[in-house]
């Protein structure tokens, strides 16, 4: 799994975060820097996306958020 199994949150780093940033850029048509560091700008985008999709807007990218994001990215 590209996003890994750990919950991604503020301060997370690594390949899972890079993949998350790529997915957010695709599904939100945004231009986040794909640097593998999860910071405030990315968290803000995650919360907005979660709210718009009926998920708890906590900025945490766990199983439900990952599954929904990957599914949406696959559609686009």
Helices and strands as residue ranges (DSSP letters): H 15-28, H 40-52, H 63-75
